[in-house]
């Protein structure tokens, strides 16, 4: 009889899949960018500036230097999820970043999603 094939568990991160046993020390509830996108577009255009992305990378690299290997970013739709910022950030840090999906809501599903 053949031995069953083993499957290595991986976790999707911004920089691609990472073996589950390679995540190292993990911070489970973090927010790299948290914003109100409408407010930021109108009053904080620096939220999308190269300097803001670079500053976030610097902070994450400093965190990595303390021995943290992975964070889980829980910024979902409704509290500032902005995927383009994460895409620009990913190559600037060696820290693994796991991004969440979902919607933040107090009492009802946001209108754009009510009819899907």
Secondary structure, 3 states (H helix, E strand, C coil): CCCCCCCCCEEEECCEEEEHHHCCCEEEEECCCCCCHHHHHHHCHHHHCHHHHHHHHHHHHHHHHCCCCEEEECCCECCCCCHHHHHHHHCCCCCEEEECCCECCCCCCCHHHCCC
